[in-house]
Structure formats: C-alpha cells, structure tokens
Amino acid sequence: MGLKIAMVGTGAFARSFIPLFKAHPWVDEVALCDLDAEKLARASDEFGLPKTYPSLDAVCESDADAAVIITQNWLHAPQAVQALRAGKHVYSAVPTGITVEEIRTLVRTVEETGLIYMLGETSYYRSEDVYCRQRHAAGDFGHVVYAEAEYYHDFSHGLYEVSQRRGGANWKEFAGKPPMLYPTHSTSQVVSVTGAHMTHVSCFGFVDTSDDGLFLADVNRWGNVFSDETALFKMSDGSSCRINEFRRVGHPGSERLAQIAGTEATFEASWAGRRWLTKDRRQTVDLDDLLAVGDVTVDGATFHGVAKVHDVQRLPKEFAALPTGHGGSHQFLVDDFVRACTNGVQPPNHVWRAARYAVPGVVAHDSAVQGGALLEVPDFGDPPR
C-alpha cells in the first residue's frame, strides 16, 4: 500500500506541494489540515481532496502515515516532535527550530522513535549546490579553505504580506525575529556541499534604521533590534565560512551559494553570473547555461523549473508538467520524503543535517547580542549507521 499523507497547513506555500504529493505514485491518500475552517474547505474543493482534519491533534490521532508541516515557522520543531511521538513520519518546512533546546529535543525524538524526519530545505536542490556537490565529490576543489552564502530578502519584497498572513493581528510580534533564526537557506548550501559543519561563530548585527517599527526591542518577542546579521564560522574541516542573513538591503534578493574556494579551484556566483575558476586564468568555465532553470525533457517527459544539472530521470513521470519552485527543488524534496518513508532510508536533509543547518544560526544571534563574542556551536552528531 502507498502512503497516507496529511498536509498540515494549506497556505500559499503548502499549495505548491499539494499537487506533487497527490501525483506521486507511491502516495495513496492526501488529506488536508488547517485551523481555519474556511481556508480548509476552499483548499479541499480546489484540489479535489475531501478528507480533512481540523487540527494537528486530529492528524496525530488519525491513521495518516506522515505529516507534512507547513505552518508558522516558529512552530515547526514542537509540532514535528508532537507528530513523531504520535507515530508519524514528518516533513517540515524550514527552519528546523528556533532554539538549541527544541532542536536537541527534535533530534532525540527521531532517535527514540526511529521514524523519518526530513527538512524541506529548498536550497539543497538549487542548481549551484547540485553542481558544487558533484565537483566536491570528485575532489575537484582540492581542500576547501573558505565558503560564503547569503539570503538577501528585503521586507519590500513581499515580507510584509507574508508576515501579516502568518502572524495575524499580532504580526509585528513575529516579523522582527532575528535574521539568524532563519538561516537554513544559507547554511545548508555550505554544509550540504562540503559535508563539514560549523564549530565556532562570531557574529555582528546591524541595528535597524527603518521607521516601520518591526525591529524594536519592545515590539517583537525576541527583543531583537538587528535587521541584518553577518556571521563568520569556523568549520569542522578547518575552513572558514561567512553567512549573511539580511532583511534590509538594496538588492534584488538572493538565496545564493556565493563562493566555495578550495586549494585547486573555486566556484563563484553573483548576479553577474556563475563561474568555475582555477589558477590557470585561461580555464575559466561559464556555468550560466548549465545552471539556468527552465524546461528539461527526458524520454518524452518535460519537467518545468529545473536545470540541466538536475537528475530529473529519478523523478516520477507523474511530476512532468507540474509546477515547481525554488530553483526546481520542490519535486526532488517531495520525492526524497516519499522514498524515505517507503524504504526507511534516511533522506539527504535528515534531522542530524537539519540540526547542523539551524543551530549555527541560533548561536550566531547569541554572539551578535554579545557584541560578536566567539561562541562554540553545539553538534548533535551523525545518523546512526
């Protein structure tokens, strides 16, 4: 029998994934869950999915095999723990969690239950990251010495509307959260390529100068005044890494692996283009065509929103022509989770890696509050063999 999936949350982001879970040949049933009864009814009608649940509590009491949690981002870790303890596999939107302790609890819960937890980190399947993982696995970088990644998302680029939808009447309480509590789009790009994790951090914050009143200590629940944070990490492989999380920035916006520098070669990306560089300046390789997102056809099936470097042959043919997002990542993430739940094999973005994406950001913000103090980053280890 195929999986029974419960989608927890039916907002705009969840709607990008519902058609993919519905189309996957290893999924027998997709049910919808939302606290908002009217929104739930609309989604049920729109997607032709009659089975619904009024709450996560109801999902936990159901016969669903897995919960796909796409809710307010400060709720993910406790909701994932609740579902796991109820015997459900869990797919969670980012971030993993917003405190070290709740992430620690999440990891321990997965270890105790033996169930699958997967973080839906979209940057993992961005074409730059796929390409760099391939080159790193082949040893082409030599020894990595430095990396940098960034998530530039100015509030003028839709964040006001998103914050208001997620936070409701008290949206300002949540909108001004420390940028480093949402670090996984950046940190994942380095960790997933090199396999190293952050061990120490020094971080500095930019005190917000805007007049919209979001990043004020007496307004948001974190007492946070930083709209932008920059962290320098020491990595477990001896390299260093710079991560930028900016919410006020004069920039078109990016979730970008900006650079991986090794002793033998370097990958660089910016709005000006993407390049593979070596010590021989005549060997520069232009990667823009290879990494550009568009349509890719394999065996008569056309997949939208993917790049030539993506392994679309592994995807179910039922995904052809369906919409995707975040650089082609949605299709691969859904397939990863369904395969993991079915086969019992850990997905790439398993809970131990998800912790390594999120915990460094939590500690980085603590460093910024302490004026850039050098702090150790806790690590919860690797998956059991």
N, C-alpha and C positions, 0 to 999 in steps of 0.2 A: 504493500500500500504506500501511497505517496504521503507527503507531509501535510499536516493541518496547520496553517499559519494564521496568527491573529495580528493584525496591524493595529498597534496602539498609538492612536493619533491619526487624524485624517486631514491635516492641514496641507498647505501648498507643497511642502517638501515631501510629505508622505505620498502625495498623489503622483509624484514622479516614479515611485517604486511599486505602487499597487498593480499597474498593468504588467510589470515584469514578473512579480511573484505569481500573478494569475496565469501568465503564459508559460511558466516553467513546467516542463513535462513531469518533473518529479514532485510537483505540488498538486495535491488533490483538492484542497479547500483553502480559500482565503476568506477570513472573517474580518470585520472592521470593528474598531472600538474607539469611542470618544465620549468624553463627559458632556459635550454639547450635543443634545439630542437632535436638534435641527440640522446641525452640520453633519452628524452621523447619518441621518436619513437621506440627506442630499447625496452624500458620497455613496451610500448603498444603492440608490437609484441610478446614479451616474455610471457606476462600474458594474452594475448588474450583480451585486453581491448581497444576497438577502440576509445572511447570517451576521448578527451584530451583537456587541457587548457594550453595556453602559459604563464600564469601568475596568481598570486593570485588575481590581479584586475579582471581578466576574471572569476575566480571562484566566486568572490563576486557578479558579475553581472549575474551569472547563476542561474539555478533552483535547484542547489545542496542544500540538507538539512544541510549538515555538512562538515566542512573542517578538515582534519587530517594533522596537520602542523608538518612536519619532515624536518626542514630546518636548516641553520646555527644557533647554539644555542644562539647567541647574538641577534637574530631577533624574537624570539618566542613571547614575550609579545606584541610588537607593531603589529605583524601580527595577533595575536589572537584577539586583540582589533578591528582591521580592519574587520576581518571576522564576529565577533559578531555584529558590527554595521551594517553590511550588512545583518543581519538576519540569520546567520549560527551558528549552534552549533559548538563547537571547541574541538578537541582532540589535545593536544600539547605534543611534546616530551619535555624532561627536558633540561634546567631548566625552571622554571616558568618565570623568568625575571632576569635582572642583575642590576636593580636599585630599590630602595624602591619606588620611584615615579611611575615608569612604572608598578610595581606590584599593587600599590594602584589604578592606573587607570584601570587595568585589573579587579580587584575586583569590583570596582564601575560600570564598564561597564556590568558585569554579573548581578549585582543587578538591573541596569536600564533596561536591555533588557529581563531579565527573562529566558535567554537561558542557555543551558548546556555548561559548560566548564569543561574539565577533563584533568588533568595532567597524562601523561603516565609514572608514576614513577614505574619502574620495581621492585625496592626493596620491594615495598608493598607486593608483592606475593612471595618473597623468602620464602622457607620453614621455616627458622628460625623465620621469622616475623609472619607467619601464626600460628606457634606453640605457640609463646610467646603471641600473641593476645588472643588465646584460654585460656592460663593459666592465663593471666591477667584478662580476663573477668570473670573467675571463682574465682578470688580473691586469687589465689594460691601464688602469690608473697608476699602477705601482702601489706604493703605500700612501694612503690618504693622509694629507697633512692638515687640511682645512676645508670647511664647508660653510655655506651660508644659505639660508632660506628665509622667506618672508611671506607674511599675509597682510597686504595693504587693503583695507576696506574702510574707506571714509564713510562717515554717517550719512553723507548726502547721497550715497549710492544705495538707497533702499533700506538702510538700517533703522531709520526712524519707524518706517511702516512695519518692518519685521518685529521690532521691539514692542510696538503697540499691540500687535496681534498676539505676541507671546505673553506679554505682561499684563494685558487688560488695563483696568483703571489705574493700577499702581505701577505702570510700566517703567517709570523713571527709577523705581527702586531696584530694577534689574538691569536697565540699559547701561548703567555706568560701571559694569563689572570690570575688574582688571583685565586688560587685554591678554595677559599671560595665562589666564584661566581658560582661554580658548586657543591653545597653542598647537593643536594636533595637525592642522593643515600644513604647518611649517616643520615642526619637529619630525613628523613622520617621514618627510621627504629625505631627511638625512639618515635617520635611524634605519629606514627600510632599504636604503641603498648600501650603506657601509656595514650594517649589522652591529655597529658599535652603539653604546648607549651613553647618556650624559652622566657624569660622576660628580661634577662640581660646577657652580654657577656664580657669576657676578652680574647683576642686572641693574639698569638705571631706567627711571621713568621720566617722561615729560609731563609736567603739570599742565593740565588742560587750560586753554585760554579762551575757549568758546563761551558764549553767553546763553547757551540753551539749558544750563543747569543740570547736566547729566553726571558729570564727573566732579561732584561735590561731596565732601565727607559726610555731610548731614542729610544727603539725599539718597544715595544708593546704599544697599545693605552691607556693602563691604567697606564703607568709609573710604572709598578709593578716589584719588584725585588724578590718577595717571590715565591719559588717553592713548599714549604710545609708550611701549616698553621695548628696550633693546637688551638682549642677554648674550653674554659670552660664556660658552660652556667648555669644560674640559671633557674629552671623550675617553671611553674605556680603551680605545686603540692608540691613545697617545696624541691624537689630533685635537684640534680646537674647532669650535663651531659658533657662528653668530646667528641668532634668530631675532627677527624684527616682527613685532605684533603692533600694527598701527591702526588707529581708528579716526585719526585726524591727519590727513595727509593729502597734499596736492598732487594726486597721481590717479591714473585711470583705474587702478586696482589690480592686484595680482595675488595668486597663490602660486608661488614660484620657488623652485629649486634654483637659486641664483648662481651657485658655483659649487663644484666639487673639485678640489685641487689635490693632485697626487704627485708623487715624485717623478712620474713618467708622462702624465697627461692631465688635462684639465677640461671640465665641462663648464661652459658659461652660458647663462641665459639672461636676457633683458628684453625690453620692448623693442630693442633694435634687432634682435634675432638670437638664434641659438647656434653655438659652435662647439666643435671638438678641436682642442688645441694640443700641440706637442711642442717640444723645444725647437723643432725644425719649423720655422715660420711658413715654409712652403707647403706644409702638410695640413693646414687648417681645413676642416671639413664643415661645410654649411649644412646644418641639420633641419632647416626650416621646412623643407618639403617632406622629409621623412616623418617629422613630428607634428605636422599640421593635422588638425582634426577635420574630418569630412566624411564621405561615404566610402566604405570598403566592401567590395563584392568578392565573395568566396563561394565557389560551387553554386553559382546562380543566386545566392542569398546576399542581399545588401544590408549591411549594418550601418546605422547612422551615428554620427558624432564620435567616430573612432579614428585612430591614426594607423598608418601602415605598419608601425612597430607593434601594434596590439595583436595578440594572438586570438583573433576572432574565430578561428576554426574550433576552439574549445567551447564556444558558446552554443547553447541550444539554437537550432534553426528557427524555433518559435520566436526568438528575440529579433529576428530580421524585421526591419521596417518599424520597430517600436522606438519611441523616443528614449533618449538617454540624457545625461547631463554631466557636469563637472569633468569635461575632457574625456568622455566616454567611459567613466568609471562605474556608473550605475549598473550596467549589465553584468560586469565582472564581479561586483560586490554581491549582487543577488545570487549569482551562480556559485560563488565561493561559499556562501552561507548554506544554501540548499545542499550542496555536495558535502559540506562538513557535517551537517545534521544527519544526512543519509548514510554516510560512510564512517562517521566517527573519527575522521582525521582532522586535526587542527587546521583552521583556515589561516591564511597569511597574517591577517590582523587579529590574532588571538589575544586573550586577555593579558598575557605577560608582555606582549609587544604594545598593546593598547596602554598599559600602565607606563611603559617607557616613553610613550608619546606625551602623556598628560602630566605625570608627576614633575618632570623638569620645569614645566611652566608654573605650577603651583609654588615650587621652591624659588623660582626666579622672581615671582612677585614678592615673596617674603624678603628676598635680597634687596629689591628696589625700595621697599618700605624702610629697610635698614641702611639706605644710602649706598647700596652697591656691595654690601658685605659678601665675602666669599663663603658660600654655603655648600654643604655636601648634599647630593641628590640621592635619596633612598632608592634602592633597586629591589624588586621582588622576584628576580631570577628568571629562569627559562622554563619552557614547558617540560613536564616530566617526560622521560623517554618512554 
